[in-house]
Amino acid sequence: MPYYIYIVTDTGTGAKKSVEHVSAYENFKLAKTEVRRLRTEAPLNEDQAYKIIFAADTAEAEQRLVAYREEPIAKEWEK
């Protein structure tokens, strides 16, 4: 399964996100190096971020990236 690089844009509502496929790599080290290069050479807006995701195909990757995840509840000792 490949590693996909996406630009994830947060629409501000928390539940909705848009994704744009950038590239795919078979090796995590190559994907990580590419994301680091993109972050320095092509910075994004505040509401956008480069993300790496490991998935069987682009449909699964996009589904996992836009899925709503609740904020974790901080325990008293974690504050």
PDB file of N, CA, C and O in Angstrom:
ATOM      1  N   MET A   1       0.843  -1.180   0.000  1.00  0.00           N
ATOM      2  CA  MET A   1       0.000   0.000   0.000  1.00  0.00           C
ATOM      3  C   MET A   1       0.889   1.243   0.000  1.00  0.00           C
ATOM      4  O   MET A   1       1.891   1.297   0.713  1.00  0.00           O
ATOM      5  N   PRO A   2       0.522   2.223  -0.790  1.00  0.00           N
ATOM      6  CA  PRO A   2       1.347   3.431  -0.884  1.00  0.00           C
ATOM      7  C   PRO A   2       1.014   4.473   0.189  1.00  0.00           C
ATOM      8  O   PRO A   2      -0.007   4.397   0.872  1.00  0.00           O
ATOM      9  N   TYR A   3       1.904   5.432   0.305  1.00  0.00           N
ATOM     10  CA  TYR A   3       1.717   6.601   1.155  1.00  0.00           C
ATOM     11  C   TYR A   3       1.300   7.751   0.253  1.00  0.00           C
ATOM     12  O   TYR A   3       1.980   8.059  -0.726  1.00  0.00           O
ATOM     13  N   TYR A   4       0.191   8.379   0.581  1.00  0.00           N
ATOM     14  CA  TYR A   4      -0.338   9.471  -0.222  1.00  0.00           C
ATOM     15  C   TYR A   4      -0.081  10.797   0.477  1.00  0.00           C
ATOM     16  O   TYR A   4      -0.155  10.889   1.702  1.00  0.00           O
ATOM     17  N   ILE A   5       0.221  11.821  -0.309  1.00  0.00           N
ATOM     18  CA  ILE A   5       0.392  13.171   0.214  1.00  0.00           C
ATOM     19  C   ILE A   5      -0.796  13.993  -0.272  1.00  0.00           C
ATOM     20  O   ILE A   5      -1.116  14.013  -1.460  1.00  0.00           O
ATOM     21  N   TYR A   6      -1.438  14.667   0.672  1.00  0.00           N
ATOM     22  CA  TYR A   6      -2.606  15.495   0.374  1.00  0.00           C
ATOM     23  C   TYR A   6      -2.439  16.877   0.977  1.00  0.00           C
ATOM     24  O   TYR A   6      -1.711  17.070   1.950  1.00  0.00           O
ATOM     25  N   ILE A   7      -3.137  17.841   0.368  1.00  0.00           N
ATOM     26  CA  ILE A   7      -3.321  19.147   0.985  1.00  0.00           C
ATOM     27  C   ILE A   7      -4.726  19.113   1.573  1.00  0.00           C
ATOM     28  O   ILE A   7      -5.704  18.947   0.844  1.00  0.00           O
ATOM     29  N   VAL A   8      -4.826  19.269   2.892  1.00  0.00           N
ATOM     30  CA  VAL A   8      -6.108  19.236   3.580  1.00  0.00           C
ATOM     31  C   VAL A   8      -6.467  20.661   3.961  1.00  0.00           C
ATOM     32  O   VAL A   8      -5.689  21.355   4.616  1.00  0.00           O
ATOM     33  N   THR A   9      -7.656  21.094   3.545  1.00  0.00           N
ATOM     34  CA  THR A   9      -8.137  22.437   3.843  1.00  0.00           C
ATOM     35  C   THR A   9      -9.288  22.342   4.823  1.00  0.00           C
ATOM     36  O   THR A   9     -10.289  21.675   4.557  1.00  0.00           O
ATOM     37  N   ASP A  10      -9.144  23.015   5.963  1.00  0.00           N
ATOM     38  CA  ASP A  10     -10.190  23.046   6.977  1.00  0.00           C
ATOM     39  C   ASP A  10     -11.132  24.199   6.639  1.00  0.00           C
ATOM     40  O   ASP A  10     -10.693  25.340   6.495  1.00  0.00           O
ATOM     41  N   THR A  11     -12.423  23.903   6.511  1.00  0.00           N
ATOM     42  CA  THR A  11     -13.388  24.931   6.112  1.00  0.00           C
ATOM     43  C   THR A  11     -13.870  25.773   7.283  1.00  0.00           C
ATOM     44  O   THR A  11     -14.678  26.684   7.099  1.00  0.00           O
ATOM     45  N   GLY A  12     -13.386  25.483   8.480  1.00  0.00           N
ATOM     46  CA  GLY A  12     -13.755  26.294   9.633  1.00  0.00           C
ATOM     47  C   GLY A  12     -14.877  25.723  10.463  1.00  0.00           C
ATOM     48  O   GLY A  12     -15.036  26.102  11.623  1.00  0.00           O
ATOM     49  N   THR A  13     -15.662  24.819   9.904  1.00  0.00           N
ATOM     50  CA  THR A  13     -16.772  24.248  10.657  1.00  0.00           C
ATOM     51  C   THR A  13     -16.324  23.075  11.518  1.00  0.00           C
ATOM     52  O   THR A  13     -17.077  22.636  12.387  1.00  0.00           O
ATOM     53  N   GLY A  14     -15.144  22.566  11.305  1.00  0.00           N
ATOM     54  CA  GLY A  14     -14.638  21.454  12.092  1.00  0.00           C
ATOM     55  C   GLY A  14     -15.001  20.109  11.509  1.00  0.00           C
ATOM     56  O   GLY A  14     -14.187  19.185  11.534  1.00  0.00           O
ATOM     57  N   ALA A  15     -16.198  19.980  10.989  1.00  0.00           N
ATOM     58  CA  ALA A  15     -16.642  18.699  10.464  1.00  0.00           C
ATOM     59  C   ALA A  15     -16.347  18.556   8.969  1.00  0.00           C
ATOM     60  O   ALA A  15     -16.219  17.437   8.473  1.00  0.00           O
ATOM     61  N   LYS A  16     -16.241  19.650   8.264  1.00  0.00           N
ATOM     62  CA  LYS A  16     -16.025  19.596   6.818  1.00  0.00           C
ATOM     63  C   LYS A  16     -14.583  19.930   6.475  1.00  0.00           C
ATOM     64  O   LYS A  16     -14.017  20.900   6.980  1.00  0.00           O
ATOM     65  N   LYS A  17     -14.000  19.116   5.613  1.00  0.00           N
ATOM     66  CA  LYS A  17     -12.653  19.350   5.120  1.00  0.00           C
ATOM     67  C   LYS A  17     -12.641  19.036   3.641  1.00  0.00           C
ATOM     68  O   LYS A  17     -13.413  18.200   3.171  1.00  0.00           O
ATOM     69  N   SER A  18     -11.768  19.704   2.905  1.00  0.00           N
ATOM     70  CA  SER A  18     -11.574  19.356   1.504  1.00  0.00           C
ATOM     71  C   SER A  18     -10.142  18.871   1.344  1.00  0.00           C
ATOM     72  O   SER A  18      -9.242  19.326   2.050  1.00  0.00           O
ATOM     73  N   VAL A  19      -9.933  17.946   0.413  1.00  0.00           N
ATOM     74  CA  VAL A  19      -8.614  17.362   0.206  1.00  0.00           C
ATOM     75  C   VAL A  19      -8.220  17.474  -1.260  1.00  0.00           C
ATOM     76  O   VAL A  19      -9.068  17.434  -2.151  1.00  0.00           O
ATOM     77  N   GLU A  20      -6.921  17.614  -1.493  1.00  0.00           N
ATOM     78  CA  GLU A  20      -6.379  17.685  -2.848  1.00  0.00           C
ATOM     79  C   GLU A  20      -5.164  16.769  -2.911  1.00  0.00           C
ATOM     80  O   GLU A  20      -4.191  16.968  -2.184  1.00  0.00           O
ATOM     81  N   HIS A  21      -5.223  15.769  -3.781  1.00  0.00           N
ATOM     82  CA  HIS A  21      -4.127  14.814  -3.916  1.00  0.00           C
ATOM     83  C   HIS A  21      -2.918  15.491  -4.536  1.00  0.00           C
ATOM     84  O   HIS A  21      -3.039  16.209  -5.529  1.00  0.00           O
ATOM     85  N   VAL A  22      -1.735  15.258  -3.938  1.00  0.00           N
ATOM     86  CA  VAL A  22      -0.494  15.834  -4.448  1.00  0.00           C
ATOM     87  C   VAL A  22       0.346  14.763  -5.122  1.00  0.00           C
ATOM     88  O   VAL A  22       0.728  14.915  -6.282  1.00  0.00           O
ATOM     89  N   SER A  23       0.641  13.672  -4.404  1.00  0.00           N
ATOM     90  CA  SER A  23       1.465  12.605  -4.968  1.00  0.00           C
ATOM     91  C   SER A  23       1.347  11.347  -4.121  1.00  0.00           C
ATOM     92  O   SER A  23       0.703  11.345  -3.072  1.00  0.00           O
ATOM     93  N   ALA A  24       1.991  10.254  -4.602  1.00  0.00           N
ATOM     94  CA  ALA A  24       1.989   8.973  -3.892  1.00  0.00           C
ATOM     95  C   ALA A  24       3.390   8.385  -3.926  1.00  0.00           C
ATOM     96  O   ALA A  24       4.115   8.536  -4.909  1.00  0.00           O
ATOM     97  N   TYR A  25       3.764   7.709  -2.839  1.00  0.00           N
ATOM     98  CA  TYR A  25       5.076   7.080  -2.718  1.00  0.00           C
ATOM     99  C   TYR A  25       4.927   5.696  -2.102  1.00  0.00           C
ATOM    100  O   TYR A  25       4.046   5.468  -1.273  1.00  0.00           O
ATOM    101  N   GLU A  26       5.780   4.788  -2.508  1.00  0.00           N
ATOM    102  CA  GLU A  26       5.774   3.439  -1.950  1.00  0.00           C
ATOM    103  C   GLU A  26       6.588   3.360  -0.660  1.00  0.00           C
ATOM    104  O   GLU A  26       6.454   2.398   0.097  1.00  0.00           O
ATOM    105  N   ASN A  27       7.422   4.352  -0.405  1.00  0.00           N
ATOM    106  CA  ASN A  27       8.325   4.346   0.722  1.00  0.00           C
ATOM    107  C   ASN A  27       8.010   5.535   1.629  1.00  0.00           C
ATOM    108  O   ASN A  27       7.883   6.661   1.146  1.00  0.00           O
ATOM    109  N   PHE A  28       7.881   5.298   2.946  1.00  0.00           N
ATOM    110  CA  PHE A  28       7.547   6.373   3.873  1.00  0.00           C
ATOM    111  C   PHE A  28       8.637   7.433   3.934  1.00  0.00           C
ATOM    112  O   PHE A  28       8.336   8.624   4.008  1.00  0.00           O
ATOM    113  N   LYS A  29       9.891   7.019   3.905  1.00  0.00           N
ATOM    114  CA  LYS A  29      10.982   7.992   3.990  1.00  0.00           C
ATOM    115  C   LYS A  29      10.942   8.966   2.821  1.00  0.00           C
ATOM    116  O   LYS A  29      11.180  10.159   3.006  1.00  0.00           O
ATOM    117  N   LEU A  30      10.646   8.479   1.623  1.00  0.00           N
ATOM    118  CA  LEU A  30      10.538   9.365   0.462  1.00  0.00           C
ATOM    119  C   LEU A  30       9.360  10.327   0.620  1.00  0.00           C
ATOM    120  O   LEU A  30       9.473  11.512   0.306  1.00  0.00           O
ATOM    121  N   ALA A  31       8.229   9.812   1.107  1.00  0.00           N
ATOM    122  CA  ALA A  31       7.049  10.658   1.308  1.00  0.00           C
ATOM    123  C   ALA A  31       7.327  11.722   2.359  1.00  0.00           C
ATOM    124  O   ALA A  31       6.946  12.879   2.183  1.00  0.00           O
ATOM    125  N   LYS A  32       7.981  11.347   3.443  1.00  0.00           N
ATOM    126  CA  LYS A  32       8.298  12.297   4.505  1.00  0.00           C
ATOM    127  C   LYS A  32       9.251  13.382   4.006  1.00  0.00           C
ATOM    128  O   LYS A  32       9.079  14.558   4.326  1.00  0.00           O
ATOM    129  N   THR A  33      10.246  12.989   3.229  1.00  0.00           N
ATOM    130  CA  THR A  33      11.186  13.955   2.670  1.00  0.00           C
ATOM    131  C   THR A  33      10.478  14.928   1.732  1.00  0.00           C
ATOM    132  O   THR A  33      10.757  16.127   1.754  1.00  0.00           O
ATOM    133  N   GLU A  34       9.574  14.423   0.920  1.00  0.00           N
ATOM    134  CA  GLU A  34       8.824  15.272  -0.007  1.00  0.00           C
ATOM    135  C   GLU A  34       7.931  16.253   0.736  1.00  0.00           C
ATOM    136  O   GLU A  34       7.850  17.420   0.352  1.00  0.00           O
ATOM    137  N   VAL A  35       7.259  15.805   1.792  1.00  0.00           N
ATOM    138  CA  VAL A  35       6.392  16.702   2.569  1.00  0.00           C
ATOM    139  C   VAL A  35       7.218  17.790   3.242  1.00  0.00           C
ATOM    140  O   VAL A  35       6.806  18.950   3.273  1.00  0.00           O
ATOM    141  N   ARG A  36       8.363  17.434   3.775  1.00  0.00           N
ATOM    142  CA  ARG A  36       9.231  18.442   4.385  1.00  0.00           C
ATOM    143  C   ARG A  36       9.683  19.466   3.353  1.00  0.00           C
ATOM    144  O   ARG A  36       9.729  20.662   3.639  1.00  0.00           O
ATOM    145  N   ARG A  37      10.018  18.999   2.152  1.00  0.00           N
ATOM    146  CA  ARG A  37      10.422  19.907   1.088  1.00  0.00           C
ATOM    147  C   ARG A  37       9.279  20.836   0.709  1.00  0.00           C
ATOM    148  O   ARG A  37       9.476  22.042   0.559  1.00  0.00           O
ATOM    149  N   LEU A  38       8.073  20.267   0.552  1.00  0.00           N
ATOM    150  CA  LEU A  38       6.906  21.084   0.198  1.00  0.00           C
ATOM    151  C   LEU A  38       6.599  22.120   1.277  1.00  0.00           C
ATOM    152  O   LEU A  38       6.260  23.261   0.962  1.00  0.00           O
ATOM    153  N   ARG A  39       6.714  21.732   2.539  1.00  0.00           N
ATOM    154  CA  ARG A  39       6.408  22.661   3.636  1.00  0.00           C
ATOM    155  C   ARG A  39       7.363  23.845   3.652  1.00  0.00           C
ATOM    156  O   ARG A  39       6.972  24.948   4.031  1.00  0.00           O
ATOM    157  N   THR A  40       8.609  23.632   3.248  1.00  0.00           N
ATOM    158  CA  THR A  40       9.569  24.741   3.242  1.00  0.00           C
ATOM    159  C   THR A  40       9.513  25.540   1.948  1.00  0.00           C
ATOM    160  O   THR A  40       9.606  26.767   1.982  1.00  0.00           O
ATOM    161  N   GLU A  41       9.363  24.873   0.809  1.00  0.00           N
ATOM    162  CA  GLU A  41       9.403  25.557  -0.477  1.00  0.00           C
ATOM    163  C   GLU A  41       8.055  26.104  -0.937  1.00  0.00           C
ATOM    164  O   GLU A  41       8.007  27.095  -1.665  1.00  0.00           O
ATOM    165  N   ALA A  42       6.975  25.476  -0.526  1.00  0.00           N
ATOM    166  CA  ALA A  42       5.640  25.910  -0.942  1.00  0.00           C
ATOM    167  C   ALA A  42       4.709  25.961   0.264  1.00  0.00           C
ATOM    168  O   ALA A  42       3.806  25.133   0.380  1.00  0.00           O
ATOM    169  N   PRO A  43       4.917  26.932   1.172  1.00  0.00           N
ATOM    170  CA  PRO A  43       4.063  27.005   2.363  1.00  0.00           C
ATOM    171  C   PRO A  43       2.604  27.273   1.993  1.00  0.00           C
ATOM    172  O   PRO A  43       2.307  27.894   0.972  1.00  0.00           O
ATOM    173  N   LEU A  44       1.718  26.796   2.835  1.00  0.00           N
ATOM    174  CA  LEU A  44       0.282  26.924   2.605  1.00  0.00           C
ATOM    175  C   LEU A  44      -0.326  27.973   3.525  1.00  0.00           C
ATOM    176  O   LEU A  44       0.345  28.504   4.410  1.00  0.00           O
ATOM    177  N   ASN A  45      -1.605  28.265   3.305  1.00  0.00           N
ATOM    178  CA  ASN A  45      -2.352  29.173   4.173  1.00  0.00           C
ATOM    179  C   ASN A  45      -2.514  28.555   5.559  1.00  0.00           C
ATOM    180  O   ASN A  45      -2.217  27.378   5.762  1.00  0.00           O
ATOM    181  N   GLU A  46      -2.988  29.362   6.511  1.00  0.00           N
ATOM    182  CA  GLU A  46      -3.191  28.877   7.877  1.00  0.00           C
ATOM    183  C   GLU A  46      -4.203  27.743   7.956  1.00  0.00           C
ATOM    184  O   GLU A  46      -4.070  26.855   8.798  1.00  0.00           O
ATOM    185  N   ASP A  47      -5.211  27.762   7.093  1.00  0.00           N
ATOM    186  CA  ASP A  47      -6.267  26.753   7.158  1.00  0.00           C
ATOM    187  C   ASP A  47      -5.951  25.512   6.324  1.00  0.00           C
ATOM    188  O   ASP A  47      -6.813  24.650   6.155  1.00  0.00           O
ATOM    189  N   GLN A  48      -4.730  25.410   5.803  1.00  0.00           N
ATOM    190  CA  GLN A  48      -4.323  24.264   4.997  1.00  0.00           C
ATOM    191  C   GLN A  48      -3.106  23.585   5.617  1.00  0.00           C
ATOM    192  O   GLN A  48      -2.330  24.206   6.344  1.00  0.00           O
ATOM    193  N   ALA A  49      -2.955  22.278   5.309  1.00  0.00           N
ATOM    194  CA  ALA A  49      -1.801  21.525   5.807  1.00  0.00           C
ATOM    195  C   ALA A  49      -1.500  20.373   4.865  1.00  0.00           C
ATOM    196  O   ALA A  49      -2.401  19.815   4.240  1.00  0.00           O
ATOM    197  N   TYR A  50      -0.206  20.019   4.768  1.00  0.00           N
ATOM    198  CA  TYR A  50       0.198  18.824   4.042  1.00  0.00           C
ATOM    199  C   TYR A  50       0.051  17.636   4.987  1.00  0.00           C
ATOM    200  O   TYR A  50       0.475  17.704   6.141  1.00  0.00           O
ATOM    201  N   LYS A  51      -0.545  16.555   4.505  1.00  0.00           N
ATOM    202  CA  LYS A  51      -0.729  15.346   5.311  1.00  0.00           C
ATOM    203  C   LYS A  51      -0.260  14.134   4.528  1.00  0.00           C
ATOM    204  O   LYS A  51      -0.436  14.056   3.312  1.00  0.00           O
ATOM    205  N   ILE A  52       0.345  13.180   5.247  1.00  0.00           N
ATOM    206  CA  ILE A  52       0.716  11.884   4.676  1.00  0.00           C
ATOM    207  C   ILE A  52      -0.250  10.859   5.255  1.00  0.00           C
ATOM    208  O   ILE A  52      -0.519  10.858   6.456  1.00  0.00           O
ATOM    209  N   ILE A  53      -0.766   9.992   4.400  1.00  0.00           N
ATOM    210  CA  ILE A  53      -1.669   8.943   4.871  1.00  0.00           C
ATOM    211  C   ILE A  53      -1.352   7.637   4.152  1.00  0.00           C
ATOM    212  O   ILE A  53      -1.045   7.620   2.960  1.00  0.00           O
ATOM    213  N   PHE A  54      -1.431   6.559   4.897  1.00  0.00           N
ATOM    214  CA  PHE A  54      -1.162   5.218   4.390  1.00  0.00           C
ATOM    215  C   PHE A  54      -2.510   4.556   4.128  1.00  0.00           C
ATOM    216  O   PHE A  54      -3.296   4.364   5.055  1.00  0.00           O
ATOM    217  N   ALA A  55      -2.785   4.205   2.866  1.00  0.00           N
ATOM    218  CA  ALA A  55      -4.087   3.635   2.525  1.00  0.00           C
ATOM    219  C   ALA A  55      -3.960   2.746   1.288  1.00  0.00           C
ATOM    220  O   ALA A  55      -2.971   2.806   0.558  1.00  0.00           O
ATOM    221  N   ALA A  56      -4.973   1.930   1.074  1.00  0.00           N
ATOM    222  CA  ALA A  56      -4.985   1.006  -0.058  1.00  0.00           C
ATOM    223  C   ALA A  56      -5.121   1.751  -1.389  1.00  0.00           C
ATOM    224  O   ALA A  56      -4.503   1.376  -2.385  1.00  0.00           O
ATOM    225  N   ASP A  57      -5.943   2.814  -1.395  1.00  0.00           N
ATOM    226  CA  ASP A  57      -6.137   3.595  -2.617  1.00  0.00           C
ATOM    227  C   ASP A  57      -6.530   5.025  -2.250  1.00  0.00           C
ATOM    228  O   ASP A  57      -6.700   5.352  -1.076  1.00  0.00           O
ATOM    229  N   THR A  58      -6.669   5.864  -3.265  1.00  0.00           N
ATOM    230  CA  THR A  58      -6.972   7.266  -3.003  1.00  0.00           C
ATOM    231  C   THR A  58      -8.353   7.464  -2.383  1.00  0.00           C
ATOM    232  O   THR A  58      -8.548   8.376  -1.580  1.00  0.00           O
ATOM    233  N   ALA A  59      -9.301   6.623  -2.751  1.00  0.00           N
ATOM    234  CA  ALA A  59     -10.649   6.750  -2.180  1.00  0.00           C
ATOM    235  C   ALA A  59     -10.626   6.515  -0.671  1.00  0.00           C
ATOM    236  O   ALA A  59     -11.238   7.271   0.084  1.00  0.00           O
ATOM    237  N   GLU A  60      -9.930   5.480  -0.233  1.00  0.00           N
ATOM    238  CA  GLU A  60      -9.822   5.203   1.206  1.00  0.00           C
ATOM    239  C   GLU A  60      -9.067   6.317   1.913  1.00  0.00           C
ATOM    240  O   GLU A  60      -9.445   6.724   3.011  1.00  0.00           O
ATOM    241  N   ALA A  61      -8.006   6.810   1.295  1.00  0.00           N
ATOM    242  CA  ALA A  61      -7.216   7.888   1.894  1.00  0.00           C
ATOM    243  C   ALA A  61      -8.070   9.141   2.087  1.00  0.00           C
ATOM    244  O   ALA A  61      -8.047   9.752   3.156  1.00  0.00           O
ATOM    245  N   GLU A  62      -8.812   9.518   1.070  1.00  0.00           N
ATOM    246  CA  GLU A  62      -9.654  10.710   1.157  1.00  0.00           C
ATOM    247  C   GLU A  62     -10.760  10.533   2.183  1.00  0.00           C
ATOM    248  O   GLU A  62     -11.084  11.468   2.915  1.00  0.00           O
ATOM    249  N   GLN A  63     -11.341   9.343   2.244  1.00  0.00           N
ATOM    250  CA  GLN A  63     -12.393   9.071   3.220  1.00  0.00           C
ATOM    251  C   GLN A  63     -11.852   9.211   4.644  1.00  0.00           C
ATOM    252  O   GLN A  63     -12.515   9.787   5.506  1.00  0.00           O
ATOM    253  N   ARG A  64     -10.662   8.693   4.889  1.00  0.00           N
ATOM    254  CA  ARG A  64     -10.080   8.772   6.223  1.00  0.00           C
ATOM    255  C   ARG A  64      -9.667  10.191   6.583  1.00  0.00           C
ATOM    256  O   ARG A  64      -9.739  10.574   7.750  1.00  0.00           O
ATOM    257  N   LEU A  65      -9.237  10.975   5.603  1.00  0.00           N
ATOM    258  CA  LEU A  65      -8.822  12.348   5.876  1.00  0.00           C
ATOM    259  C   LEU A  65      -9.993  13.268   6.198  1.00  0.00           C
ATOM    260  O   LEU A  65      -9.851  14.173   7.020  1.00  0.00           O
ATOM    261  N   VAL A  66     -11.133  13.059   5.576  1.00  0.00           N
ATOM    262  CA  VAL A  66     -12.279  13.946   5.815  1.00  0.00           C
ATOM    263  C   VAL A  66     -13.196  13.445   6.920  1.00  0.00           C
ATOM    264  O   VAL A  66     -14.144  14.140   7.287  1.00  0.00           O
ATOM    265  N   ALA A  67     -12.942  12.263   7.457  1.00  0.00           N
ATOM    266  CA  ALA A  67     -13.780  11.726   8.528  1.00  0.00           C
ATOM    267  C   ALA A  67     -13.686  12.614   9.763  1.00  0.00           C
ATOM    268  O   ALA A  67     -12.602  13.059  10.141  1.00  0.00           O
ATOM    269  N   TYR A  68     -14.826  12.863  10.381  1.00  0.00           N
ATOM    270  CA  TYR A  68     -14.879  13.699  11.575  1.00  0.00           C
ATOM    271  C   TYR A  68     -14.353  12.924  12.774  1.00  0.00           C
ATOM    272  O   TYR A  68     -14.782  11.801  13.037  1.00  0.00           O
ATOM    273  N   ARG A  69     -13.423  13.533  13.495  1.00  0.00           N
ATOM    274  CA  ARG A  69     -12.894  12.927  14.712  1.00  0.00           C
ATOM    275  C   ARG A  69     -13.066  13.920  15.844  1.00  0.00           C
ATOM    276  O   ARG A  69     -12.662  15.078  15.737  1.00  0.00           O
ATOM    277  N   GLU A  70     -13.666  13.461  16.925  1.00  0.00           N
ATOM    278  CA  GLU A  70     -13.891  14.335  18.071  1.00  0.00           C
ATOM    279  C   GLU A  70     -12.575  14.647  18.763  1.00  0.00           C
ATOM    280  O   GLU A  70     -11.630  13.858  18.735  1.00  0.00           O
ATOM    281  N   GLU A  71     -12.540  15.820  19.383  1.00  0.00           N
ATOM    282  CA  GLU A  71     -11.366  16.222  20.146  1.00  0.00           C
ATOM    283  C   GLU A  71     -11.221  15.304  21.351  1.00  0.00           C
ATOM    284  O   GLU A  71     -12.218  14.983  21.998  1.00  0.00           O
ATOM    285  N   PRO A  72     -10.002  14.874  21.668  1.00  0.00           N
ATOM    286  CA  PRO A  72      -9.833  14.051  22.861  1.00  0.00           C
ATOM    287  C   PRO A  72     -10.093  14.869  24.124  1.00  0.00           C
ATOM    288  O   PRO A  72      -9.823  16.069  24.166  1.00  0.00           O
ATOM    289  N   ILE A  73     -10.608  14.217  25.126  1.00  0.00           N
ATOM    290  CA  ILE A  73     -10.894  14.890  26.396  1.00  0.00           C
ATOM    291  C   ILE A  73      -9.634  14.810  27.248  1.00  0.00           C
ATOM    292  O   ILE A  73      -9.128  13.722  27.524  1.00  0.00           O
ATOM    293  N   ALA A  74      -9.135  15.966  27.661  1.00  0.00           N
ATOM    294  CA  ALA A  74      -7.928  16.009  28.477  1.00  0.00           C
ATOM    295  C   ALA A  74      -8.275  15.608  29.917  1.00  0.00           C
ATOM    296  O   ALA A  74      -9.221  16.126  30.511  1.00  0.00           O
ATOM    297  N   LYS A  75      -7.515  14.709  30.440  1.00  0.00           N
ATOM    298  CA  LYS A  75      -7.689  14.289  31.827  1.00  0.00           C
ATOM    299  C   LYS A  75      -7.089  15.359  32.749  1.00  0.00           C
ATOM    300  O   LYS A  75      -6.296  16.188  32.303  1.00  0.00           O
ATOM    301  N   GLU A  76      -7.460  15.342  34.007  1.00  0.00           N
ATOM    302  CA  GLU A  76      -6.987  16.342  34.951  1.00  0.00           C
ATOM    303  C   GLU A  76      -5.452  16.375  35.023  1.00  0.00           C
ATOM    304  O   GLU A  76      -4.871  17.457  35.105  1.00  0.00           O
ATOM    305  N   TRP A  77      -4.804  15.240  34.996  1.00  0.00           N
ATOM    306  CA  TRP A  77      -3.347  15.180  35.123  1.00  0.00           C
ATOM    307  C   TRP A  77      -2.633  15.542  33.817  1.00  0.00           C
ATOM    308  O   TRP A  77      -1.414  15.712  33.816  1.00  0.00           O
ATOM    309  N   GLU A  78      -3.365  15.662  32.714  1.00  0.00           N
ATOM    310  CA  GLU A  78      -2.777  16.018  31.440  1.00  0.00           C
ATOM    311  C   GLU A  78      -2.770  17.533  31.196  1.00  0.00           C
ATOM    312  O   GLU A  78      -2.139  18.010  30.252  1.00  0.00           O
ATOM    313  N   LYS A  79      -3.467  18.280  32.045  1.00  0.00           N
ATOM    314  CA  LYS A  79      -3.577  19.730  31.852  1.00  0.00           C
ATOM    315  C   LYS A  79      -2.323  20.437  32.257  1.00  0.00           C
ATOM    316  O   LYS A  79      -2.246  21.662  32.159  1.00  0.00           O
TER     317      LYS A  79
END
